[in-house]
């Protein structure tokens, strides 16, 4: 029986800007769409709950910087290499980020880690709350509505780039990523994108209908558990991104997911001791 697998070989470039020979890539467009769509939904949330456009614009700037810086540093620190790597005859094979710190700035060459992006977002929100005296729990419980929406666009960007590919499989919906090889593989990026779409719809429904029935921090904890449990499971279908992961009992994506799941469970349990819908402004508690 011949299976009609999906042959996947899109160009990562949309077009090249004339004169400066600068390529405009689908991956960059997906990141831009992630921020635009998230801003649109957060605007609805802010207006519904009495916040101003100026407050949202300031938050958006913090989040954009936190996401990009965190995702880039996460890739450099978690996936490396940290130092130059040489082969057995002394030839340089890979430049390390600590050996060549300026390479960290080369975002255009690729290399963004979602776990680093999550840490960057959390750091940016904490800094924003310290500056504006906004309740950090209120903000966390609202921003998690759009996190899966942003993740949806980013995973679609990964799919277009034929990166973060899955293991070889014979399922009829397998993709042949011809830029990698001719083997049918799990479209792991698409699995995550579809999951994130439904997770966004659920979190938006939860905010709209249930936000005042749970304690502060519950929605943040719920998102952490639902998002990173799926990420942990999806990693079983993916090829390792770097060679050293082959020597680990579970890969780096799974290792980095465990703290987020633990924090999520803690926040959900902590919220049960708090008055539903009651948020305090001021310093982080």
Secondary structure, 3 states (H helix, E strand, C coil): CCCCCEEECCCCEEEEECCCCEEEEHHHHHHHHHHHHHHHHHHHHHHHCCCCHHHHHHHHHHHHHHHHHHHHHHHHHHHCCCCCEECCCCCEEECCCCCCHHHHHCHHHCCCCHHHHHHHHHHHHHHHHHHHCCCHHHHHHHHHHHHHHHHHHHHHHHHHCCCCCECECCCCCCEEECCCCCCEECCHHHHHHHHHHHHHHHHHHHHHHHHHHCECCHHHHHHHHHHHHHHHHHHHHECCCCHHHHHCCCCHHHHHHHHHHHHHHHHHHHHCCCCECCCCCCCCC
